[in-house]
Amino acid sequence: MSHTNSIAAPPGLPPNFVAFATGGTGEWTSIAETRQYTNAFIIQEGKILLGYKKRGFGLGKYNGFGGKVDPGETPAEAAVRELQEEAGISAPLEHTGTLVFLLDTVPWTFHIDVYSAREFTGEPIETDEMRPEWFALPSDIAGAAFVSDLPQIPYETMWADDVYWMRHLLQGIPFVGRCDFEKDGLEGEGSKIVRWWFGAPRHT
C-alpha cells in the first residue's frame, strides 16, 4: 500500500481529490456500462450498525445497508428505501462518499453512493437478506462514547477495500475511491482486490 498526495485520480472519479491510500499493480480496467447502487451506515454513540449478508451478492460479509437504484429513483431515495427494507429503520441519511468497483466476473461497473446518519427511528430487525449488528468504533474516534462491550469492526469479514475508507466515513470526511477486483476462488466472493485508489477533498 502507498500513501501519497501526488497520484492523480483514476478513470471514473472526479479530479479534485487528493489520494490518501493507493496500491496494487497493472492498468485500470476500462469502464463500460455503469449501474448505480447505494450503501448506508448508522453511526451512533460510539458504535456503527453493520449488516451480515445472508444471501445473494456479498454473502457472508458485513457491510452497510443498500442495493440497486431502481428506475425513477434518485440514489438518495434508494438509500432510504434499502435501509428500511434491509434493517427496518429510517434515518436522515447524508451523502458521505462515492465508490467505483470493477470486477472481472461482472460485465458492468458498480457506482456506489455511500450515506451515513447519526440518528435513526425504529428498531433494527433481521430480514431475509441482512442481520443487523452493532460494532464498537475505534476509541480514538468514539471518544467518551466508546463502547467496550461490543465487538470491533470485523474488517476480516468485510470487503477488502473497507479498511481504507472506513475512518473517513466514521469521521464524516467526504471521500471517493475506486477498486478493481479479479477472480480468486480462495477469497470471499471469489474476487481479490488488485488495484485501489482513495482520496479526500483537497481542502481536507
Secondary structure, 3 states (H helix, E strand, C coil): CECCCCCCCCCCCCCCEEEEEEEECCCCCCCCCEEEEEEEEEEECCEEEEEEECCCCCCCCEECECCECCCCCCHHHHHHHHHHHHHCCECCCEEEEEEEEEECCCCCEEEEEEEEECCCECCCCCCCCEEEEEEECCHHHHHHHCCCCCCECCHHHECCCHHHHHHHHHHCCCEEEEEEEEECCCCCCCEEEEEEEEEEECCC
